[in-house]
Amino acid sequence: MRTLRAAGMSAGLGIAVLLGTPTVLAQTSSGSTGAPAGGVAPPGGTTTGASTPGAGGAAPGTPSGSETSAGTTTASPDPNSSSAAAAASLPPPTTDPTEEPGRWGHQRQLTVRFGFSGGYRVGFQYERTGVAPTPCTEPGMMGSGRICTRAVANWDAAIGYGIVSIFEIEARFRFGLQDFTGTIPMAAGLGIRLYGGDTSRLKFAFGVAGLVDFTNGGLVRPVSTVDAQFRLEQGLHYDAHRMFGFTVMFGQTVSPFREALFFTIDAGISFQLRLP
């Protein structure tokens, strides 16, 4: 009986071993088995993960945040840091030097200007007791009585200095072609020029000047051989270069102190050199 009982126990143990072997083999492959979802190891099994999901419980094989492979942890790239690195590698933005503030100003520059203008001049002779008005009989003159007119042309020259970027002072000199009674207009004085800005090549220009008129004579022989001129100018100035520009101007000149009142309207162009 004892022999039969021992034999039965041995047979039952062998059957149990045979029945349990596939389960163990399925859970163990080359000594390494991935853990099921949830990270719970099977009973009796050993979990040595070739890949371990990151935080959040994602399914095996789906990377999330970080992933352990063969014992090494590799962080996924951060899109924000990639964008910052790309922006840092870009070259700094460039600006057009011709649009820099003050680029086209004339501050602390010596200016030399030459110009030519042509226009029309009117002379109003003052009434004097016992003196008849001079007739408008000179070549090129028109009119009758006390009013005479004629076309005129003048050359202008000036030396100036830019006090600030849009403001200059000038010493001026003007002489013209033959005027009334065959005289040559000639005047010298001081003036200022004001510009509409310093950030653009093209700008408005305004001028004011006071000159001493040295023209010998006029419509009549005055008591004094000198007169005064007051001149206004308006126009557009264009700086083709930091050291060169030109101006298209309209001008009005009044000479009131001789025996006649002279009023001149002209238009012309002038060229300006600047140093440095």
Buried (B, 14 or more C-beta within 10 A) or exposed (E): EEEEEEEEEEEEEEEEEEEEEEEEEEBBEEEEBBBEEEEEBBEEBEBEBEBBBBEEEBEEEEEEEEBBEEEEEEEEEEEEEEEEEEEEEEEEEEEEEEEEEEBBBBBEBBBBBEBEBEBEBBBBBBEEEEEEBBEBEBEBBEBEEBBBBBEBBBBBBBEBBBEBBBBBBBBBBBBBEBBBBEBEBBBBBBBBBEBEBBBBBEBEBBBEBBBEBBBBBBBBEBEEEEBBBBBEBEBEBBBEEBEEBBBBBBBBBBBBBBBBBBBBBBEBEBBBBBEE
